[in-house]
Amino acid sequence: RLVPQVISGIIGNRQVKLSKGTQFRDFTYVEDVAKAIVEIAQSGENLCGAYNLCTGNATSVRRLVETICDVLGKGHELMKFGVIEMKQGENLWMVGDNKRIISDTNWKPEHSLEEGIIKTYEWMKQEGVTS
């Protein structure tokens, strides 16, 4: 939800209300996740149990938002950090460990944070959801 919300705000020249952005997340491009699922399904191995479909990289919400602005060539002034209170008990660190899926399959994440942002923006433009 966050990436499209920020992109739409930038394109629509609207303020985006955000928390302080101190939460760390593992932002994985959706195409990489889809390829991981296909890889598991087509592996021919008897894979079972949980797999973390992730990059294994920690990125703060603030850095993600600022990177979106930078990739789209916009300033950060529309981003209103600290306006929204963080939820009580919110997990500040949610980053996966992808070693198991990488060792059990041929999958690994292919898209950088910046590439994922660009592809998401291009998809949103194509689908007409950037206004």
C-alpha positions as CSV (number, residue, x, y, z in Angstrom):
1,R,0.0,0.0,0.0
2,L,2.8,2.4,0.9
3,V,4.6,2.6,-2.5
4,P,1.4,3.3,-4.6
5,Q,0.2,5.8,-2.0
6,V,3.5,7.7,-2.1
7,I,3.7,7.6,-5.9
8,S,0.1,8.8,-6.3
9,G,0.8,11.7,-3.9
10,I,3.9,12.8,-5.8
11,I,2.2,12.6,-9.2
12,G,-1.0,14.3,-7.9
13,N,1.2,17.0,-6.1
14,R,-0.6,16.1,-2.8
15,Q,0.9,15.8,0.7
16,V,1.5,12.3,1.9
17,K,0.9,11.9,5.7
18,L,3.4,9.4,7.2
19,S,4.7,8.1,10.4
20,K,8.3,9.0,11.4
21,G,9.4,6.3,9.1
22,T,11.7,4.6,11.6
23,Q,10.3,1.1,10.9
24,F,12.5,-1.2,9.0
25,R,11.0,-3.5,6.4
26,D,12.2,-5.9,3.7
27,F,10.6,-4.4,0.5
28,T,10.6,-7.1,-2.2
29,Y,9.4,-6.4,-5.7
30,V,6.2,-8.4,-6.5
31,E,7.6,-10.0,-9.6
32,D,10.4,-11.4,-7.6
33,V,7.9,-12.9,-5.1
34,A,5.9,-14.4,-8.0
35,K,9.0,-15.9,-9.5
36,A,9.9,-17.5,-6.1
37,I,6.4,-19.1,-5.9
38,V,6.8,-20.5,-9.4
39,E,10.3,-21.7,-8.7
40,I,9.1,-23.6,-5.6
41,A,6.1,-25.1,-7.5
42,Q,8.2,-26.2,-10.4
43,S,11.3,-27.3,-8.5
44,G,10.5,-31.1,-8.7
45,E,12.0,-31.3,-5.2
46,N,9.9,-32.3,-2.2
47,L,10.1,-28.8,-0.7
48,C,8.0,-28.2,2.5
49,G,7.9,-25.8,5.3
50,A,8.1,-22.1,5.4
51,Y,10.2,-20.0,3.0
52,N,10.9,-16.3,3.4
53,L,10.3,-14.7,0.0
54,C,12.3,-11.6,0.6
55,T,15.5,-9.7,-0.2
56,G,17.0,-10.0,3.2
57,N,17.8,-6.3,3.2
58,A,16.5,-3.8,5.8
59,T,15.2,-0.5,4.5
60,S,13.6,2.1,6.7
61,V,10.2,3.4,5.7
62,R,11.7,6.9,5.6
63,R,14.5,5.8,3.2
64,L,11.9,4.0,1.0
65,V,9.8,7.1,0.7
66,E,12.8,9.4,0.1
67,T,14.1,6.9,-2.6
68,I,10.7,7.0,-4.3
69,C,10.9,10.8,-4.4
70,D,14.5,10.7,-5.7
71,V,13.8,8.0,-8.4
72,L,10.8,10.1,-9.7
73,G,12.9,13.2,-9.6
74,K,10.8,15.0,-7.0
75,G,11.7,16.8,-3.8
76,H,10.7,15.5,-0.4
77,E,8.6,18.5,0.7
78,L,5.3,16.7,0.0
79,M,6.3,13.9,2.4
80,K,5.0,14.8,5.9
81,F,6.9,12.5,8.2
82,G,5.7,12.2,11.8
83,V,2.1,13.3,11.1
84,I,0.7,9.9,11.7
85,E,1.3,8.2,15.0
86,M,2.9,4.8,14.9
87,K,0.6,2.0,16.1
88,Q,1.2,0.9,19.6
89,G,3.2,-2.3,19.6
90,E,4.1,-1.9,15.9
91,N,7.0,-4.1,15.0
92,L,9.9,-1.8,14.1
93,W,12.0,-4.5,12.5
94,M,10.4,-6.9,9.9
95,V,13.2,-8.2,7.7
96,G,13.4,-11.7,6.4
97,D,16.1,-14.3,6.0
98,N,16.1,-15.7,2.5
99,K,19.0,-18.2,2.9
100,R,16.8,-21.3,2.9
101,I,15.0,-20.5,-0.4
102,I,18.2,-19.5,-2.1
103,S,19.9,-22.8,-1.0
104,D,16.9,-25.0,-1.9
105,T,16.0,-23.5,-5.3
106,N,17.5,-21.5,-8.1
107,W,15.6,-18.4,-7.0
108,K,17.1,-15.1,-5.8
109,P,15.7,-11.6,-5.8
110,E,16.5,-9.8,-9.0
111,H,15.2,-6.3,-8.6
112,S,16.8,-3.5,-6.5
113,L,14.7,-1.2,-4.5
114,E,15.1,1.5,-7.2
115,E,14.2,-0.9,-10.1
116,G,11.1,-2.0,-8.2
117,I,10.0,1.6,-7.7
118,I,10.5,2.4,-11.4
119,K,8.6,-0.7,-12.5
120,T,5.7,0.0,-10.1
121,Y,5.5,3.6,-11.3
122,E,5.5,2.5,-14.9
123,W,2.7,-0.1,-14.2
124,M,0.7,2.5,-12.3
125,K,1.0,4.9,-15.3
126,Q,0.0,2.2,-17.7
127,E,-3.1,1.3,-15.6
128,G,-4.1,4.9,-15.1
129,V,-3.7,4.8,-11.3
130,T,-1.3,7.7,-10.9
131,S,-3.8,10.5,-10.8
